[in-house]
Amino acid sequence: MPYQWFKLNSYGVLRGSIVAQLTLEEQMVWIKLLAFASEQRNRGIIQRAVGIPWGMKELADQLQIPEYLLLSTIEKCMEDENAGDPTKTRIMMLPDGSISITNWHKYQNKELKHKIFNERPEEQRKAITRYYTNKYPKEALDVIFGDYGYKVVVKSTGEVKETVNEVLE
């Protein structure tokens, strides 16, 4: 399986409610759960196979952590912070016993990232493009802007012109 990347909100990890809710060890377990959820066939749902959950002991072994620490983290992440709304918890236990990272697709969605960038005013997009073109080689720019659905165009002089406002398929 190729390496899987997942997004992690730096503010949330450093100063968010997770810092107040979880111990330092539990915060690390939360990050490991996110990483493990990223590797699943159904990203965001931790399960051995569709409809077959991991046992807590086996999951703890997979994450290389003590089972008691996994259980305490899951319990705290399932606590409802917002008066009975299960979509506001970090984790939901599915009926089959699988663990679902709540709002996984909201925070890990590449299309949402495209939408946010593409909804910026054209001047702002050009300013962002100029900033990156002065800082990185063309190969890196293809990666940076490729994620946003843009293609980097280079003049014959080798100078980066700007990104093309066409979404790539």
DATAGI-V574221 format. One line per field, one symbol per residue. phi: phi as a letter, one per 40 degrees, with the letter a starting at -180 (. if undefined). burial: I if it has 16 or more other C-alpha atoms within 10 Angstrom, else O. A space follows every 10 residues. Layout:
phi: ???
burial: ???
//
This chain:
phi: .ccbbacbcc ccccbccccc cbcdcccccd cccccccccc dcdgbcacad gbcccccccd cccfbccccc ccccdccccc cbfgcccccc bbccdcgcbb ccgdcccbcc cccdcccccc cdcccccccc dcccbbcdcc cdccccccgb bcbbcccgcc cacccbccc
burial: OOOOOOOOOO OOOOOOOIOO OIOOOIIOII OIIIIIIIIO OOIIIIIOOO OOIIOOOOII OOIOIOIOOI IOIIOIIIII OOOOOOOIII IIIOOOOIII IIIIOOOIOO OOOIOOIIOO OOOOIOOOIO OIIOOOOIOO IIOIIIOIII IIIOOOOOOI OIIOOOOOO
//
